[in-house]
Amino acid sequence: MSASNVEATVLNRNLLALTTATCAIGTQTFVFAGLLIELAADFGISATTGGYLAAAYALTYAITAPFIALRTGQLERRRLLWTALAVLGCINLLASLAGTFSQLIGLRILAGLAATLVIPVVPAVVASLFPPERRASALATVMGGMVIAFLFGMPAGSLIGGHFGWRSTFLLAAALCFTSAAAIRFTLPRIVSQDQTGWALLLKGWQPSVRRLLLMTLTAFSATFCVIPYIAPVMETIIGSTDKVALSQMLVGVGAICGISIAGRFASPDRAGQLLRLIFVIIALTQLLYLCSMLWLTGLGLFSWLGMGSAVLLGSCALFTLSPLVQAQLMEAAPEARQVVMALNGSMMFLGQGAGAALGAQVTQMFSLPMIGLAGVLVAMIGLASAYRLQQSSGTTTSQPAG
């Protein structure tokens, strides 16, 4: 076997190990969602109150990730990753034994803290292992772990939980975390961080190029999550029933596969700006499709399914195309603060999800459910403006003579 083939094999193994990390994180985030009603009944609370388990995790990550990245940015990457995943596995084991809802909330907060040591570090490891021209495709491959979580991890949690109770879902999450920790420990090489230290690194988030990229992440997730949290009532409005809601969840996974494939195949540093602009146009059209389907395609059988199915598929595809592109651009924009900017990007993802859900709730209360699609369109337009400004500034920088 030639040296180049050996190197390619090693890199592929590294990618596979990192993919197990994103799968473990993606699965444990919502692994209990399918058993939320049973979980809430065991603790004597409402399902709505049970939903705070997801909120506690997301808000903890969004608020603390950049600050934790400042304190851990110079630690050796492999040890940081496998240790954080092992700790996360232990937290999930304790969650399966939680005696009160307060204990479970506290453990979900700890899980959010542990996740801040995984989600931003994985892209930073990719940046260390791959040259700039291969980073977007490598990141797209690693994001495939999230797709596996959507297609198999979360459904497996619901299936196992249906047979053995909601506590078993946390045991599954723990097993995935421990497996990923072992894969990273025994596969990845030692990776010395090249990040700088100091509170000034947070100011990188305010640099024009970084700020626009973070705004794109925020607006993309906000626009998409104007509708996604309310997919059940949206489906009931369009289709007339929620019996096939699992089918729409599968379409999310299919769209994610398409998005990752597009990012991996067509993404390159010189075309990223154009592709990002196109993505926001598609996100806006997706939200418009939700609006039109709720207004004019209700109860029309196949046409209703085509309208809603296309919106779910295109929306998922756009979001999973955008994520690796933005991550690759961020690592180029701030090479000395990769973990910090990745943490900021993760914060924007979670804040975008919360902001989109809150905006959707307000619009529904003030106007009507179909108007959440229009709200998503308006938010996507802000992201489109950011993508346009980013490409414009990149073009100006490129056209300037050196020196």
C-alpha positions as CSV (number, residue, x, y, z in Angstrom):
1,M,0.0,0.0,0.0
2,S,1.4,3.4,-1.0
3,A,2.1,6.2,1.5
4,S,-0.8,8.3,0.2
5,N,-3.2,5.4,0.6
6,V,-2.1,4.8,4.2
7,E,-2.5,8.5,4.9
8,A,-6.0,8.5,3.4
9,T,-7.0,5.4,5.5
10,V,-5.8,7.0,8.7
11,L,-7.7,10.2,7.9
12,N,-10.8,8.3,7.1
13,R,-10.5,6.5,10.5
14,N,-10.1,9.9,12.2
15,L,-13.2,11.2,10.4
16,L,-15.2,8.1,11.5
17,A,-14.1,8.6,15.1
18,L,-15.2,12.2,15.0
19,T,-18.5,11.2,13.4
20,T,-19.3,9.0,16.4
21,A,-18.9,12.1,18.6
22,T,-21.5,14.1,16.6
23,C,-23.8,11.1,16.6
24,A,-23.5,10.7,20.4
25,I,-24.1,14.4,21.0
26,G,-27.0,14.5,18.5
27,T,-28.7,11.5,20.0
28,Q,-28.4,12.4,23.6
29,T,-29.7,15.9,23.0
30,F,-33.3,14.7,22.3
31,V,-33.1,10.9,23.0
32,F,-35.9,11.2,25.6
33,A,-38.3,13.3,23.5
34,G,-40.4,10.4,22.3
35,L,-41.0,9.3,25.9
36,L,-41.6,12.8,27.3
37,I,-45.2,12.1,28.3
38,E,-44.3,8.9,30.2
39,L,-41.3,10.7,31.8
40,A,-43.6,13.6,32.9
41,A,-46.2,11.2,34.3
42,D,-43.6,9.4,36.4
43,F,-42.5,12.7,38.0
44,G,-46.1,14.0,38.3
45,I,-45.6,17.0,36.1
46,S,-47.1,18.1,32.8
47,A,-45.5,17.3,29.4
48,T,-45.0,21.1,28.9
49,T,-42.9,21.3,32.1
50,G,-41.0,18.2,31.0
51,G,-40.0,20.2,27.9
52,Y,-37.8,22.3,30.1
53,L,-35.3,19.4,30.0
54,A,-34.4,20.4,26.4
55,A,-34.4,24.1,27.3
56,A,-32.1,23.6,30.2
57,Y,-29.6,21.9,28.0
58,A,-29.8,24.3,25.2
59,L,-29.6,27.5,27.3
60,T,-26.7,26.2,29.3
61,Y,-24.8,25.5,26.2
62,A,-25.7,28.9,24.5
63,I,-24.7,30.9,27.6
64,T,-21.5,29.1,28.7
65,A,-19.9,27.7,25.6
66,P,-17.8,30.8,24.6
67,F,-16.5,31.2,28.2
68,I,-15.6,27.6,28.6
69,A,-13.8,27.6,25.3
70,L,-11.7,30.5,26.6
71,R,-10.5,28.4,29.5
72,T,-10.0,25.1,27.5
73,G,-8.9,26.4,24.1
74,Q,-5.2,25.5,24.6
75,L,-5.8,22.0,26.0
76,E,-4.7,19.0,23.9
77,R,-7.7,18.1,21.7
78,R,-7.8,14.3,21.8
79,R,-7.8,14.2,25.6
80,L,-10.3,17.0,25.9
81,L,-12.7,15.2,23.5
82,W,-12.6,11.7,25.0
83,T,-12.7,12.9,28.6
84,A,-15.7,15.2,27.9
85,L,-17.6,12.3,26.2
86,A,-16.8,10.0,29.1
87,V,-18.1,12.6,31.5
88,L,-21.2,13.0,29.4
89,G,-21.7,9.2,29.5
90,C,-21.5,9.3,33.3
91,I,-24.0,12.2,33.4
92,N,-26.5,10.1,31.3
93,L,-26.0,7.1,33.6
94,L,-26.9,9.3,36.6
95,A,-29.9,10.7,34.6
96,S,-31.3,7.2,34.2
97,L,-31.2,6.9,38.1
98,A,-32.7,10.4,38.8
99,G,-35.3,10.3,41.6
100,T,-36.8,13.7,41.1
101,F,-37.4,16.1,38.2
102,S,-35.2,18.7,39.8
103,Q,-32.3,16.2,39.8
104,L,-32.9,15.5,36.1
105,I,-32.9,19.2,35.3
106,G,-29.6,19.6,37.1
107,L,-28.1,16.7,35.2
108,R,-29.3,18.2,31.9
109,I,-27.5,21.4,32.9
110,L,-24.3,19.5,33.5
111,A,-24.8,17.7,30.2
112,G,-25.0,21.1,28.5
113,L,-21.7,22.1,30.1
114,A,-20.1,18.8,29.0
115,A,-21.3,19.3,25.4
116,T,-19.5,22.7,25.3
117,L,-16.3,20.6,25.4
118,V,-17.3,18.5,22.4
119,I,-19.3,20.5,19.8
120,P,-16.8,23.3,19.3
121,V,-13.8,21.0,19.5
122,V,-14.7,18.6,16.7
123,P,-14.5,21.3,14.0
124,A,-11.2,22.5,15.5
125,V,-9.8,19.0,15.2
126,V,-10.9,18.8,11.6
127,A,-9.1,22.1,10.9
128,S,-5.9,20.6,12.4
129,L,-6.1,17.4,10.4
130,F,-7.2,18.7,7.0
131,P,-6.0,21.5,4.6
132,P,-8.4,24.4,3.9
133,E,-9.6,23.1,0.6
134,R,-10.8,19.8,2.2
135,R,-12.2,21.2,5.4
136,A,-15.8,21.8,4.2
137,S,-16.1,18.3,2.8
138,A,-14.6,16.8,6.0
139,L,-16.9,18.8,8.2
140,A,-19.8,17.7,6.0
141,T,-18.8,14.1,6.6
142,V,-18.5,14.6,10.4
143,M,-22.0,16.3,10.4
144,G,-23.2,12.9,9.1
145,G,-23.2,11.8,12.7
146,M,-26.1,14.2,13.3
147,V,-27.9,12.6,10.4
148,I,-27.4,9.1,11.9
149,A,-28.8,10.5,15.2
150,F,-31.9,11.8,13.4
151,L,-32.4,8.6,11.4
152,F,-31.4,5.9,13.9
153,G,-30.3,7.2,17.3
154,M,-33.4,9.1,18.4
155,P,-35.9,6.5,16.9
156,A,-33.9,3.8,18.6
157,G,-34.2,5.7,21.9
158,S,-38.0,5.8,21.4
159,L,-38.2,2.1,20.5
160,I,-36.0,1.0,23.5
161,G,-37.8,3.4,25.8
162,G,-41.2,2.0,24.7
163,H,-40.1,-1.5,25.8
164,F,-38.0,-0.7,28.9
165,G,-39.1,2.8,30.0
166,W,-37.8,6.3,29.6
167,R,-34.8,5.7,31.8
168,S,-33.4,3.3,29.2
169,T,-33.1,6.1,26.7
170,F,-30.4,7.7,28.9
171,L,-28.6,4.4,29.1
172,L,-28.5,4.3,25.3
173,A,-27.2,7.9,25.3
174,A,-24.5,6.8,27.8
175,A,-23.5,3.8,25.8
176,L,-23.0,6.0,22.7
177,C,-20.9,8.5,24.6
178,F,-18.7,5.8,26.0
179,T,-18.3,4.2,22.6
180,S,-17.3,7.5,21.0
181,A,-14.9,8.3,23.9
182,A,-13.1,5.0,23.3
183,A,-13.0,5.5,19.5
184,I,-11.5,8.9,19.8
185,R,-9.0,7.8,22.5
186,F,-7.6,4.9,20.4
187,T,-7.9,6.4,16.9
188,L,-7.1,10.1,16.9
189,P,-3.5,11.3,17.2
190,R,-2.5,13.8,19.9
191,I,-3.5,17.2,18.6
192,V,-1.8,20.2,20.1
193,S,-4.0,23.3,20.1
194,Q,-2.8,26.4,18.3
195,D,-5.4,28.7,19.8
196,Q,-4.3,31.8,21.7
197,T,-5.7,32.6,25.1
198,G,-7.2,35.7,26.8
199,W,-10.6,37.4,27.0
200,A,-9.8,39.4,23.9
201,L,-10.5,36.3,21.8
202,L,-14.2,36.9,22.4
203,L,-13.8,40.1,20.4
204,K,-13.2,37.9,17.4
205,G,-16.9,37.4,17.3
206,W,-17.3,41.1,16.5
207,Q,-14.9,41.2,13.6
208,P,-17.0,41.9,10.4
209,S,-16.4,38.6,8.7
210,V,-16.9,36.5,11.8
211,R,-20.0,38.6,12.9
212,R,-21.7,38.1,9.5
213,L,-21.1,34.3,9.6
214,L,-22.5,34.1,13.2
215,L,-25.5,36.2,12.1
216,M,-26.0,33.7,9.3
217,T,-26.1,30.8,11.7
218,L,-28.5,32.7,14.0
219,T,-30.9,33.7,11.2
220,A,-30.8,30.3,9.5
221,F,-31.8,28.5,12.6
222,S,-34.3,31.2,13.7
223,A,-36.0,31.2,10.3
224,T,-36.2,27.4,10.3
225,F,-37.4,27.0,13.9
226,C,-40.2,29.5,13.4
227,V,-42.0,26.4,12.1
228,I,-40.2,23.2,13.2
229,P,-41.3,23.3,16.9
230,Y,-44.9,23.5,15.7
231,I,-44.6,20.8,13.0
232,A,-47.5,18.8,14.6
233,P,-50.1,21.6,14.5
234,V,-48.7,22.6,11.0
235,M,-49.2,19.0,9.8
236,E,-52.7,18.9,11.3
237,T,-53.6,22.1,9.5
238,I,-52.2,20.9,6.1
239,I,-52.9,17.2,6.2
240,G,-55.7,17.1,8.7
241,S,-53.9,14.6,11.0
242,T,-50.7,14.0,12.9
243,D,-50.8,10.2,12.4
244,K,-47.9,10.3,10.0
245,V,-45.7,12.7,11.9
246,A,-42.9,10.1,11.9
247,L,-42.8,10.3,8.1
248,S,-42.0,14.0,8.3
249,Q,-39.2,13.3,10.8
250,M,-37.7,10.8,8.3
251,L,-37.8,13.5,5.6
252,V,-35.7,15.7,7.9
253,G,-33.0,12.9,7.8
254,V,-33.3,12.5,4.1
255,G,-32.9,16.3,3.6
256,A,-29.9,16.3,6.0
257,I,-28.2,13.6,3.9
258,C,-28.8,15.7,0.7
259,G,-27.5,18.8,2.4
260,I,-24.3,17.2,3.7
261,S,-23.7,15.7,0.2
262,I,-24.1,19.0,-1.4
263,A,-21.7,20.7,1.0
264,G,-19.1,18.0,0.6
265,R,-19.2,17.9,-3.1
266,F,-19.7,21.5,-4.2
267,A,-18.3,23.6,-1.4
268,S,-15.0,25.3,-2.0
269,P,-13.6,28.5,-0.5
270,D,-14.1,30.5,-3.7
271,R,-17.7,29.5,-4.1
272,A,-18.9,29.5,-0.5
273,G,-20.4,33.0,-0.7
274,Q,-22.6,32.2,-3.7
275,L,-23.7,28.9,-2.1
276,L,-24.6,30.6,1.2
277,R,-26.7,33.2,-0.7
278,L,-28.5,30.4,-2.5
279,I,-29.1,28.6,0.8
280,F,-30.9,31.6,2.3
281,V,-33.1,31.9,-0.8
282,I,-34.1,28.3,-0.4
283,I,-34.8,28.8,3.4
284,A,-37.0,31.7,2.5
285,L,-38.8,29.8,-0.2
286,T,-39.3,26.9,2.3
287,Q,-41.0,29.1,4.8
288,L,-43.1,30.6,2.0
289,L,-44.1,27.0,1.0
290,Y,-45.2,26.4,4.6
291,L,-47.4,29.5,4.4
292,C,-48.9,28.7,1.1
293,S,-49.5,25.0,2.1
294,M,-51.4,26.1,5.3
295,L,-53.5,28.6,3.4
296,W,-54.3,26.9,0.1
297,L,-53.3,23.2,0.2
298,T,-55.2,22.0,3.2
299,G,-57.0,18.7,2.9
300,L,-56.1,18.1,-0.7
301,G,-54.5,14.7,-0.2
302,L,-51.5,14.2,-2.4
303,F,-51.1,18.0,-3.1
304,S,-51.1,18.6,0.7
305,W,-48.4,16.0,1.2
306,L,-46.3,17.4,-1.7
307,G,-46.5,20.9,-0.2
308,M,-45.5,20.0,3.3
309,G,-43.1,17.2,2.4
310,S,-41.2,19.5,0.0
311,A,-41.0,22.2,2.7
312,V,-39.6,19.8,5.3
313,L,-37.1,18.2,2.8
314,L,-35.8,21.5,1.4
315,G,-35.6,23.2,4.8
316,S,-33.5,20.3,6.3
317,C,-31.3,20.2,3.2
318,A,-30.6,23.9,3.3
319,L,-29.7,23.9,7.0
320,F,-27.4,20.9,6.8
321,T,-25.7,22.5,3.7
322,L,-25.2,25.7,5.5
323,S,-23.6,24.4,8.8
324,P,-20.4,22.9,7.4
325,L,-19.9,25.9,5.1
326,V,-20.2,28.4,7.9
327,Q,-17.9,26.4,10.1
328,A,-15.2,26.1,7.4
329,Q,-15.4,29.9,6.8
330,L,-15.2,30.7,10.5
331,M,-12.0,28.6,10.9
332,E,-10.4,30.6,8.1
333,A,-11.6,33.9,9.5
334,A,-10.2,33.2,13.0
335,P,-7.4,30.6,12.8
336,E,-6.0,31.5,16.2
337,A,-9.3,31.2,18.1
338,R,-11.0,28.3,16.4
339,Q,-12.6,26.7,19.6
340,V,-13.9,30.1,20.7
341,V,-15.6,31.0,17.4
342,M,-16.9,27.4,17.1
343,A,-18.4,27.8,20.6
344,L,-19.9,31.2,19.5
345,N,-21.3,29.5,16.4
346,G,-22.9,26.7,18.6
347,S,-24.4,29.4,20.8
348,M,-26.0,31.0,17.8
349,M,-27.5,27.6,16.8
350,F,-29.1,27.1,20.1
351,L,-30.1,30.8,20.5
352,G,-31.6,30.6,16.9
353,Q,-33.7,27.6,17.8
354,G,-35.0,29.4,20.9
355,A,-35.6,32.7,19.2
356,G,-37.3,31.1,16.2
357,A,-39.6,29.1,18.5
358,A,-40.4,32.2,20.6
359,L,-41.1,34.2,17.4
360,G,-43.4,31.5,16.1
361,A,-45.3,31.4,19.3
362,Q,-45.8,35.2,19.3
363,V,-46.8,35.4,15.7
364,T,-49.3,32.5,16.3
365,Q,-50.8,34.3,19.3
366,M,-51.0,37.7,17.6
367,F,-52.1,36.6,14.1
368,S,-52.5,32.9,13.1
369,L,-50.5,29.7,12.7
370,P,-49.9,30.1,8.9
371,M,-48.2,33.5,9.6
372,I,-45.2,31.7,11.2
373,G,-44.1,30.9,7.6
374,L,-44.1,34.6,6.7
375,A,-42.1,35.4,9.9
376,G,-39.5,32.8,8.8
377,V,-39.3,34.4,5.3
378,L,-38.5,37.8,6.9
379,V,-35.8,36.4,9.2
380,A,-34.2,34.5,6.3
381,M,-33.9,37.8,4.4
382,I,-31.7,39.1,7.1
383,G,-29.4,36.1,6.7
384,L,-29.4,36.6,2.9
385,A,-28.2,40.2,3.4
386,S,-25.4,39.0,5.6
387,A,-24.4,36.4,3.0
388,Y,-24.4,39.1,0.3
389,R,-22.3,41.4,2.5
390,L,-19.8,38.6,3.2
391,Q,-19.3,37.7,-0.4
392,Q,-19.0,41.4,-1.3
393,S,-16.4,42.0,1.4
394,S,-14.5,38.9,0.4
395,G,-14.5,40.0,-3.2
396,T,-13.2,43.4,-2.3
397,T,-10.4,41.9,-0.2
398,T,-9.4,39.5,-3.0
399,S,-9.3,42.3,-5.6
400,Q,-7.0,44.4,-3.5
401,P,-3.3,44.1,-4.5
402,A,-1.0,42.6,-2.0
403,G,1.0,45.1,0.1
